[in-house]
Amino acid sequence: MIDPATLITYVAVVFGFVFIPGPATLLTVARATSSGTKIGITTGAGVAAGDVIHTIMAIVGISAIIAASATLFSIVKYIGAAYLLYLGIRAMLEKAPAWRAGRCPSRRARPSGRRS
């Protein structure tokens, strides 16, 4: 039988994991509020796909092989770092959106839709 103190501690930790949002949840909410529902759903689907791929790798044993091999882990780490550098450089070279560059009319300049 499980010790009551251990069970209470376990339940408290599980509730913490359930009710405290993680980085994936915060990313999805941020993308959905800034870019719309479609982008939020796409972001959530991407996070879920990543979770599924990671789970499959763990089931097959690839995660254990990568963790056991320092060389393979370094290769994966450097590929990830190169991809992040690529994304950063691409983001810096991308043209700024019109709202960020100050080319959008202000809200006061837009017609309100009311007729006088």
Order of alpha helices (4+ residues) and beta strands (2+ residues): alpha-alpha-alpha-alpha-alpha-alpha
